[in-house]
Amino acid sequence: MRVDRRTFLLGALAAAGAGVGAVAGARVLFDDDDRDGAPPTRRYGDVSLRQAAASDRPPVLFVSLDDCNDWLGYLNDHPGTHTPNIDALAATSLSFAQAYCSVPQCIPSRASLLFGRAPYHTGVYDHSDESRERQTAFARVTPALTDAFWAAGYDTYGSGKVFHPYEPARWTDYKATTHYASAWANSDEPERWDPEWLSPYDGRPIGDGRRFRRRVIDFGPSGRDPADEADGIATEWVRARLRERTSRPLFLALGFQLPHEPWRLPQRYFDLHPIDEVVVPEARPGDLDDLGPYATGEIVHRRTYERMYEAGVVPGLVQAYQAAISFVDDRLGIVLEELAASPYADEMIVVLWSDHGYHLGEKLHLEKYTLWERGTHVPFLLRVPGRFDRGDRFERPVSLLDLGPTLADLCDVELDPGHEGRSLLPATADPPLADDRPAIMTWQRGNHAVRRGAWRYIRYRTGERELYDRSSDPDELTNLAALADYRDVVADLDRFVPTDDA
């Protein structure tokens, strides 16, 4: 496909901290004109990419979920979530059953996966103004995963929420869904709210939805048809791409917005989870007693949790979150059905992942933003026809930072040399290799977690520490870090904690 030539001249970038640096007069060139027979070129800072000729590399379907924790049927981590299509995909994929995000928040997590840099090197830690500025500066001079596939000769198509913000110029063609386009361009998100919706807390009309942006969560029926929801629009666009056979290998991305809040969706998905059958995660009042003041005062959103319980809406919250996952599952099923009937059916690699997890009351917390299991454990499926297609499970902890290199390894694609991830293919053949590169999670500067073997180890910037043996304590209720019997374990895991925070 030939698209218009697009050239963006960017002014000088301010220094953006360690791992980013200052780039004066950076010029980013996207040139898809075939002038004088020269191959199309993209330039990021001093990195120049030229698109290779078409090849027989395998096509890829790249599916991302937003705020989706491990409450999926195939992971069996919470009863009742209706996910038949994701489960069917897992039955024909390799499941990385202990996969972890880099950061439990959208922008830094996606930046880490798609650009291949850890947050403690880029300084992109959260959604603060400082992190957003660093993200912008870093992206201007750094090729992303989609750029690497484009340079290898792929046509790259995407729709929905993949990048954050969505980086339309990094695609051969891109479809921004209406609601998501408005969400990144306008912080009031007017098109994501319907004034006819009724508040789940008091039954009154919600108006423009602004009052729900103060640490409360909106949920309930949307009154829309599934195809008219933002994720439905993205689904249909991706289906149409699957019906076409391109002259180049295809990299096709579908970024679901759900189950990110607000959990507004068609009634049929709530009906899959009858309220009297919803299982609310157990809240244990003394769960935080063995933690330090930083964890209990800065990490846990206990007041949010208490307000939801006081309002009596927690069963409805759980139902809505599960319904949102089921909506995504349903849309994914439509795409997979289209794939099965498409020219790509027997050759397309499928990868599914989520940017981070989400608490529904575990550890007295409602939201993301923690380094515990529920905030960081995510689905990660990889289906490769003829290789990973039998429903096998890889049970050792891995990081989503390694997803890009693994996919590139399968497709013979060369990533930017600065990418900090490593292919997981050697570990799939020799699982103990995964212990040499444990999953590292970061939430804001100086706070890190390590998942290695059965252990979760957390060290905060205050020096507070947590240690959990997940083999005997899967809910991470008992902090072992201060006990003498575990001094050697703490010392062993402590050597993996980053010390060069940007």
C-alpha positions in Angstrom: 0.0 0.0 0.0 1.2 3.5 -0.9 0.5 6.3 1.5 1.2 10.0 1.3 4.6 11.3 2.2 4.7 12.7 5.6 7.6 14.8 7.0 7.7 16.2 10.4 10.3 18.7 11.4 10.8 18.8 15.2 12.5 21.5 17.2 15.2 20.9 19.7 14.4 18.5 22.5 15.1 19.3 26.0 17.3 16.9 28.0 15.1 14.2 29.3 17.2 12.4 31.8 19.4 9.3 31.8 18.7 7.0 28.8 17.1 9.8 26.8 19.5 12.7 26.6 19.4 16.0 24.6 18.9 15.9 20.8 19.3 19.3 19.1 17.2 19.8 16.0 16.0 16.2 15.8 14.4 15.4 12.5 12.0 12.5 12.1 11.3 11.5 8.6 8.5 9.3 7.4 8.8 9.0 3.6 6.7 6.3 1.9 7.2 7.8 -1.6 9.2 5.6 -3.9 11.2 8.4 -5.4 13.9 7.4 -7.9 13.5 3.8 -6.8 14.9 4.5 -3.4 13.2 2.5 -0.6 11.0 4.4 1.9 12.9 5.8 4.9 12.1 6.7 8.5 14.5 8.6 10.7 14.4 8.9 14.5 17.2 11.2 15.7 20.4 9.7 14.3 18.7 6.4 13.5 17.7 5.9 9.9 15.5 3.0 8.8 15.0 1.9 5.2 12.2 -0.5 4.3 13.4 -3.8 3.0 11.8 -5.6 0.0 8.8 -7.8 0.6 9.7 -11.3 1.9 8.1 -14.5 3.1 8.2 -13.6 6.7 5.2 -14.9 8.7 2.2 -12.6 9.3 1.5 -11.4 12.8 -1.7 -10.6 14.7 -0.8 -8.5 17.7 -3.6 -8.1 20.3 -3.3 -5.9 23.4 -5.8 -5.6 26.3 -6.0 -2.6 28.6 -6.0 -3.1 32.4 -6.7 -6.8 32.1 -5.4 -8.8 35.1 -5.2 -12.6 35.4 -8.9 -13.2 35.9 -9.1 -15.3 32.8 -10.4 -18.9 32.5 -7.2 -20.4 31.2 -5.2 -18.8 34.1 -7.9 -19.9 36.6 -7.2 -17.0 38.9 -10.8 -16.0 39.7 -14.0 -17.9 39.4 -16.7 -17.1 36.9 -15.0 -14.9 34.3 -16.5 -15.9 31.0 -13.6 -16.1 28.4 -14.3 -19.0 26.0 -12.4 -17.4 23.1 -9.3 -16.5 25.0 -9.3 -19.9 26.5 -9.6 -21.5 23.1 -6.7 -19.4 21.9 -4.7 -20.5 24.9 -5.5 -24.2 24.0 -3.7 -23.7 20.7 -0.9 -21.4 22.0 2.1 -21.3 24.3 0.9 -19.7 27.5 3.4 -17.7 29.6 1.5 -18.4 32.8 3.7 -16.2 34.9 4.1 -13.1 32.7 4.6 -9.6 34.3 4.4 -6.1 33.0 7.2 -3.6 33.5 5.0 -0.9 35.1 1.4 -1.1 36.5 0.2 1.9 34.4 -0.7 2.3 30.7 1.8 4.9 29.3 5.0 3.5 31.0 4.1 -0.1 30.5 3.4 0.3 26.7 6.5 2.5 26.3 8.6 -0.3 27.8 7.2 -3.0 25.7 6.9 -1.1 22.4 10.2 0.7 22.6 12.2 -1.9 24.5 13.5 0.3 27.4 13.0 -0.2 31.1 11.3 2.7 33.0 14.3 3.1 35.3 16.4 4.0 32.2 13.9 6.3 30.4 12.4 7.9 33.4 8.9 7.2 32.0 7.5 6.0 35.3 3.8 7.1 35.3 1.4 9.6 33.9 2.9 12.6 35.5 3.9 15.6 33.3 7.5 14.8 33.7 7.1 11.2 32.5 4.9 12.4 29.6 7.6 14.8 28.5 10.3 12.1 28.7 8.0 9.8 26.8 7.6 12.4 24.0 11.3 13.1 23.8 12.3 9.5 23.9 9.8 8.5 21.2 11.0 11.1 18.8 14.5 9.6 18.7 13.7 5.9 19.1 12.4 3.3 16.7 9.5 1.2 18.1 8.6 -2.4 17.5 6.3 -1.5 14.6 9.1 0.4 13.0 11.4 -2.6 13.2 8.8 -4.8 11.4 8.1 -2.1 8.9 11.9 -1.9 8.1 12.0 -5.7 7.7 9.5 -5.3 4.9 6.1 -5.6 6.7 3.0 -3.6 6.1 2.0 -2.5 9.6 -1.7 -1.9 10.3 -3.3 -1.1 13.6 -6.5 0.0 15.3 -7.5 0.9 18.8 -5.2 1.4 21.8 -1.7 0.0 21.1 0.6 2.9 21.7 -0.3 5.5 24.3 -0.7 8.0 22.7 -1.4 6.1 19.6 1.5 7.2 17.3 -0.3 7.0 14.0 2.8 7.8 11.9 4.4 4.5 13.0 1.9 2.5 10.9 1.4 1.8 7.2 -2.3 2.5 8.0 -4.0 3.2 11.3 -7.6 3.4 12.4 -8.2 5.4 15.6 -11.5 4.5 17.2 -13.8 7.5 17.9 -13.8 7.2 21.6 -10.1 6.6 22.0 -9.2 9.4 19.6 -11.2 11.8 21.7 -9.8 10.4 24.9 -6.2 11.2 24.1 -6.9 14.6 22.5 -9.4 15.9 25.1 -8.9 15.1 28.8 -12.6 15.6 29.4 -13.3 12.5 27.1 -16.8 13.8 26.1 -17.4 11.0 23.6 -16.8 8.2 26.2 -19.7 9.4 28.3 -23.4 9.4 27.7 -25.6 11.8 29.8 -28.3 9.2 29.7 -26.3 6.9 31.8 -27.3 6.5 35.4 -24.9 6.6 38.3 -24.2 3.2 39.8 -23.9 4.9 43.2 -27.2 6.9 43.4 -29.1 6.2 40.3 -29.1 9.8 39.0 -27.9 10.8 35.5 -24.2 11.1 35.4 -24.2 14.2 33.1 -20.8 14.5 31.3 -19.1 12.0 33.6 -16.6 14.5 35.1 -17.5 13.7 38.7 -16.5 10.1 38.2 -12.9 11.1 37.6 -12.2 11.6 41.3 -11.2 8.1 42.4 -14.6 6.5 41.8 -15.4 4.1 39.0 -18.3 4.4 36.6 -19.9 1.2 35.3 -23.2 -0.2 33.9 -25.0 -0.8 30.6 -24.0 1.5 27.8 -27.1 1.0 25.7 -25.0 0.6 22.6 -24.7 -2.2 20.2 -21.4 -4.1 20.5 -20.3 -3.0 17.0 -20.8 0.7 18.0 -18.5 0.5 21.0 -14.9 1.7 20.5 -13.6 -1.8 20.7 -16.3 -3.0 18.3 -15.2 -0.4 15.7 -11.6 -1.5 16.0 -12.6 -5.1 15.7 -14.5 -4.6 12.4 -11.6 -2.6 10.9 -9.2 -5.4 11.8 -11.6 -8.0 10.3 -11.6 -6.1 7.1 -7.8 -6.2 6.9 -7.8 -10.0 7.4 -9.9 -10.4 4.3 -7.2 -8.7 2.2 -4.0 -10.3 1.0 -1.2 -7.7 1.0 1.9 -7.9 -1.2 4.1 -7.6 1.9 4.0 -9.7 5.1 1.3 -8.3 7.4 1.8 -7.0 11.0 -1.8 -6.4 12.2 -2.5 -4.9 15.7 -5.7 -4.8 17.5 -5.7 -2.7 20.7 -8.7 -3.2 23.0 -9.5 -0.3 25.4 -11.4 -2.6 27.7 -11.3 -3.6 30.5 -10.1 -0.1 31.2 -12.7 1.9 33.1 -15.4 3.2 32.6 -16.9 -0.3 32.5 -19.8 0.7 30.2 -20.8 -2.0 27.8 -23.9 -3.8 26.4 -26.2 -5.5 28.9 -25.6 -9.0 27.4 -22.1 -9.1 29.0 -23.4 -8.3 32.4 -25.9 -11.1 32.0 -23.0 -13.6 31.6 -22.1 -12.8 35.2 -25.3 -12.9 37.3 -24.8 -10.6 40.3 -25.8 -13.4 42.8 -23.0 -15.6 41.4 -20.3 -13.0 41.5 -17.4 -13.9 43.8 -15.9 -10.8 45.5 -12.2 -11.1 46.4 -11.8 -11.6 50.1 -10.9 -8.5 52.0 -8.7 -9.1 55.0 -8.6 -6.2 57.4 -5.1 -7.1 58.9 -3.5 -7.8 55.5 -1.4 -4.6 55.6 -0.2 -4.9 59.2 3.2 -6.3 58.3 4.0 -3.5 55.8 5.8 -0.2 56.2 4.3 3.3 56.2 5.3 4.0 52.6 3.4 0.9 51.3 0.4 1.5 53.4 0.3 5.3 53.0 1.5 5.9 49.4 0.8 2.7 47.5 -2.5 1.4 48.7 -5.6 3.4 47.8 -7.4 2.3 50.9 -9.9 5.2 50.9 -11.0 4.3 47.4 -11.6 0.7 48.6 -13.4 1.9 51.7 -15.7 4.2 49.7 -16.7 1.5 47.3 -17.5 -0.9 50.2 -19.4 1.8 52.1 -21.5 2.4 49.0 -22.3 -1.3 48.7 -21.2 -1.4 45.0 -18.3 -3.8 45.2 -20.3 -6.9 43.8 -21.4 -4.6 40.9 -17.8 -3.5 40.4 -16.6 -7.1 40.1 -19.5 -8.0 37.8 -18.7 -5.0 35.6 -15.0 -5.8 35.4 -15.7 -9.4 34.5 -18.3 -8.2 31.9 -15.7 -5.9 30.4 -13.3 -8.8 30.0 -16.1 -10.9 28.4 -16.8 -8.1 26.0 -13.2 -8.2 24.8 -13.3 -11.9 24.7 -16.4 -11.8 22.4 -14.8 -9.3 20.1 -11.6 -11.3 19.9 -13.6 -14.4 19.1 -15.0 -12.5 16.0 -11.5 -11.7 14.9 -10.2 -15.2 15.4 -13.2 -16.6 13.4 -12.3 -14.2 10.6 -8.7 -15.3 10.8 -9.7 -18.9 10.5 -11.5 -18.2 7.2 -8.8 -15.8 5.9 -5.8 -16.3 3.6 -3.6 -16.1 6.7 -5.3 -19.0 8.6 -2.4 -21.5 8.5 0.5 -19.2 9.0 -0.3 -16.2 11.2 1.4 -15.8 14.5 -0.9 -14.6 17.2 0.3 -12.8 20.3 -2.0 -11.6 23.1 -0.9 -9.5 26.1 -2.2 -6.9 28.6 -0.3 -3.8 29.7 -0.9 -4.5 33.5 -3.2 -5.9 36.1 -5.9 -4.5 38.3 -7.0 -4.9 41.9 -10.6 -5.5 42.9 -10.1 -5.4 46.6 -7.1 -7.6 47.1 -4.8 -6.2 49.7 -7.5 -3.5 50.4 -6.8 -1.9 47.1 -9.0 -1.0 44.2 -7.1 0.1 41.0 -3.7 -0.7 39.5 -0.5 1.1 40.7 1.0 -1.7 42.9 3.9 -4.1 42.7 1.9 -7.0 44.0 0.6 -10.0 41.9 -2.8 -8.6 41.0 -1.4 -5.3 39.7 1.4 -6.9 37.6 0.5 -10.4 36.5 -0.9 -10.3 33.0 -2.0 -12.7 30.2 0.7 -13.4 27.5 -0.2 -16.0 24.8 1.9 -16.8 21.8 0.5 -19.0 19.0 2.9 -20.0 16.3 1.6 -22.6 13.7 3.6 -25.7 13.7 5.7 -24.7 16.8 3.6 -23.3 19.7 0.1 -24.5 19.0 -0.6 -27.3 21.5 -1.7 -25.5 24.6 1.6 -25.8 26.4 2.4 -23.6 29.5 5.6 -22.0 30.5 5.5 -21.7 34.2 8.5 -19.5 35.1 8.3 -15.8 35.6 8.9 -13.7 32.4 8.8 -10.0 31.6 6.8 -8.3 28.8 10.0 -6.5 28.0 11.0 -9.7 26.3 7.8 -10.0 24.2 9.2 -7.9 21.3 12.5 -9.7 20.9 10.7 -13.0 21.1 8.4 -12.0 18.3 11.2 -10.5 16.3 13.2 -13.7 16.7 10.3 -15.8 15.3 10.0 -13.4 12.3 13.7 -12.8 11.6 13.3 -9.1 12.4 16.1 -6.9 13.7 15.2 -4.7 16.6 16.9 -1.4 17.6 20.3 -2.3 19.2 19.2 -0.4 22.3 16.3 -2.8 23.0 16.8 -4.1 26.6 14.7 -7.3 26.2 15.8 -10.7 25.2 14.1 -13.4 23.2 12.3 -16.0 25.3 12.8 -18.8 22.7 16.0 -20.2 24.3 14.1 -20.4 27.7 11.2 -22.2 26.1 13.6 -24.9 25.2 15.6 -24.7 28.5 13.3 -23.2 31.2 15.9 -22.7 33.9 17.4 -20.0 31.7 14.4 -17.8 32.7 15.8 -17.6 36.2 18.8 -15.7 34.9 16.5 -12.9 33.8 13.8 -12.5 36.4 10.8 -10.3 35.7 11.4 -6.8 37.1 8.5 -4.4 37.8 8.7 -0.7 38.7 6.2 1.7 40.1 7.6 5.2 40.2 11.2 6.1 40.8 13.0 3.8 43.2 10.3 1.2 43.8 10.9 -2.2 42.2 9.8 -5.8 42.4 11.5 -9.0 41.4 9.6 -12.2 40.4 12.0 -15.2 40.3 11.0 -18.8 40.9 8.4 -18.9 43.7 9.4 -15.5 45.1 8.1 -12.0 44.9 10.5 -9.4 46.4 9.7 -5.7 46.6 12.0 -2.9 47.7 10.7 0.6 47.9 12.8 3.8 47.7 12.4 4.3 51.5 14.2 1.0 52.1 11.0 -0.9 53.1 11.0 -4.5 51.8 8.5 -7.2 51.2 9.1 -10.9 50.5 6.4 -13.5 49.6 6.7 -17.2 49.0 4.0 -17.7 46.3 4.3 -21.4 46.5 2.7 -21.4 50.0 1.2 -17.9 50.0 -0.3 -17.2 46.6 -2.3 -14.3 48.0 0.8 -12.6 49.3 -0.5 -12.2 52.8 2.6 -12.8 54.9 5.7 -10.5 54.5 8.8 -12.6 55.2 11.4 -9.9 54.5 12.2 -9.1 58.1 12.6 -12.8 59.2 16.1 -14.1 59.8 15.3 -17.4 58.1 14.9 -15.5 54.8 17.9 -13.3 55.0 19.8 -15.2 52.2 16.7 -15.2 50.0 16.4 -11.4 50.3 20.1 -10.9 49.6 19.9 -13.1 46.5 16.9 -11.3 45.1 18.2 -7.9 46.0 21.0 -8.2 43.5 18.4 -8.0 40.7 16.9 -4.7 41.9 17.9 -1.8 39.6 20.2 0.8 41.1 20.5 3.2 38.1 17.1 4.9 38.2 16.8 7.7 35.7 
